[in-house]
Amino acid sequence: MKSNVGKLLSTAAIAATISTGATAATLDDVKAKGFIQCGVSQGVPGFSNADASGNWTGIDVDACRATAAAVFGDAQAVKFTPLSAKERFTALQSGEIDMLSRNTTWTYTRDSSLGLDFTAVNFYDGQGFMVRKDLGVESALDLDGATVCTEQGTTTELNMADFFRKHKLSYVPVVVQKADEAVAAYDSGRCDVFTTDKSGLAAQRSKLAEPNAHVILPETISKEPLGPVVRHGDNQWKDIVTWSMFVQVNAEELGITSKNVATIKKETTDPGIARLLGTEGDMGAQLGLSADWAYNIIALVGNYGEVFENNVGPATPVGLPRGINNLWTEGGVMYAPPVR
Amino acid sequence: MIDKTPSNNNSFLNDAGNRALIFQILLLALVVFVGYYLFSNLQSNLDNRGISTGLSFLNEPAGFPILIHLIEYTEANSYGRAFLVALINTVVISLLGIVLATVLGVIIGLARLSNNWLVARLATVYVETLRNLPLLLQMFFWYFAVLAALPHPRESFIFADFFLNKRGIYSPNPIFQEGFGFVIAGFVLSIVAAIALIVWAKKRQTKTGLWFPAYWSSFGIIIAVTLLSLVISGFPIEFDLPQKSRFNVTGGMVLPPEFVAVLIALSTYTASFIAEIVRAGILSVNWGQTEAARSLGLKDSLTQRLIVLPQALRVIIPPLTSQFLNLAKNSSLGAAIAYPELVAVVMGTTLNQTGQAIETIGLCMLVYGSLSLSISLFMNWYNKKMSLIER
């Protein structure tokens, strides 16, 4: 019996320590341990994907690297936790990760009832459908009676159901637990259609044996603004993640790239640019960061245009056009508040 | 001589029973306190982080589709209804799996004991292959390798009004017309008659020792009476036939590959364990029992049924119960290949859409706990019924 009591006491002690975790300021925690623990996907090319030697690349990975550059002046001070769609919010809520950057759609329910805060949008996406070319389907409205494969635990399930209900089309849903197996089921012919965000469709198509045998239908059936997520209530940390993204958009708008940022910093006479790069005033201090925080982001990670072109742009295997993700000055919707 | 020095050893605290009671009460208080502490800690942490709690989400519309539903279900139904659909899917696959695994396991187990060299070796190969590969791998094998190798819907195998392709097995769906009640009445009546026949045969055998093939004849009665009532009422059944459509085969009844793959994987995997349990049970019955039965003049089949199996069952049932429980819990792996059971629907989609992690996981734990306990209770009852009655 004595040993039982001992076990109970130690359990109680563990419970007590858990209750105090994850309430302190995330910035202090991150600085104390020396790196940012970042939740990413289990492999979506162009967004977050590990290469053969274990290096993570992608637009979502760069959001974490930009934050690390702002905090530490070192874009490599990040450790990655690959998470499934189901695990991601719990991992963030429980404090296992410091930020979640995993092609996650900003929705009302997620922002309001999960104890989470969305920071900024790093990719404007929308759900679409992919079918085999030889089916001769030209529009999603032709899909009456089709079998549709999708991954479980994402907003796609609901969008798909809403789309077919709205247009009074019948369909057979095959909901698979992981994205890779959903694509495998589609590829094996179990389904006529694979549906997810269009960026995801392009990424998955690039992994198929014959990418050209599949087409992505023109309809976009949902709004999917994707972006990094942090825990609700830590405003300082939220601001850091948000503004790390905004700095990249502003840099592109101002024509500052990772290559010319050093020269511009030395030579600029524009007070706006001088404030951004930390040669005038101390913008970083307001966030608890160093004066050259924005400079580090641009120098080490690049501006938003560079990040896009390096990871998902037309020159990459994913091959997405810039489209709606262009700057507002170029006909897109990427618009960041000024650093002032 | 024992020295009886007066002392206060017989005080309340020195009584062993009283002390034990005090410790028990202290321990109970501590357990309750720790439980309360953990719960309130959870509550305050959830409040701090602004995560909403409670089961009210079960009444909200679910909005997502479910591939296999044995009760009426559409996207407009509630999360509670979706939970029920998933629960039924889990129970159905578990019970069907248990029945199939038992039948297959007994056959393989007997085959391993066969005198036929080839049959015994084949059974050994079966057992050693299936029980040594991970179940998840086997599910993927059936789903992605075997069933996906079937033809595309447009090139389905067609046999009469049955279609077989990689989207499933399509069969005509019977629609019962007016007058089918007569057939049901005939069916029920024939079952009553069959039971009466079995009871009569048993009584007669105890009294006179004369044997009557009651099981076979009652089987015949049920078939004959049901067919006769069908003919008399003029076949009040129509069939909804499956037909080819643009993408799929539509209409009729469909058995989707997800269901088939999970059922095959669960039952063949568990059967390999049951086969070994059956073999062990039969080998545990002393050979002398068989020899004694033969010397009494019993046929081989009767020796097995009346002498060996009843004794073997006492050894078989307890480990068999564990296998049944394993099968029920392993059904949760079906989530990996899109079978919409409890883990997939509740801990997958519902959890993601509502964010109620603790509630949904709690519900699932409750269901698996109750399902396993029900199987346990039934098997324990059966075990008691089969146990040796000592006189």
Interface residues (C-beta under 8 A of the other chain):
Chain A: M1 N4 V5 L8 T11 A12 A15 I18 S19 T23 A85 K86 F89 T90 Q93 T109 R110 S113 L114 G115 L135 L143 D144 G145 A146 T147 Q152 G153 T154 E157 L158 M160 A161 D162 R165 Y171 V172 P173 V174 V175 V176 Q177 K178 E181 A184 A185 S188 G189 R190 D192 R231 H232 G233
Chain B: F23 L27 L30 V31 V34 Y37 L38 N41 S44 N45 L46 N48 R49 G50 I51 S52 G63 F64 P65 I66 L67 E75 F144 A148 H152 K166 R167 S245 R246 F247 N248 T250 P257 E258 A335 A336 I337 A338 P340 A344 M347 G348 T349 L351 N352 Q353 T354 G355 A357
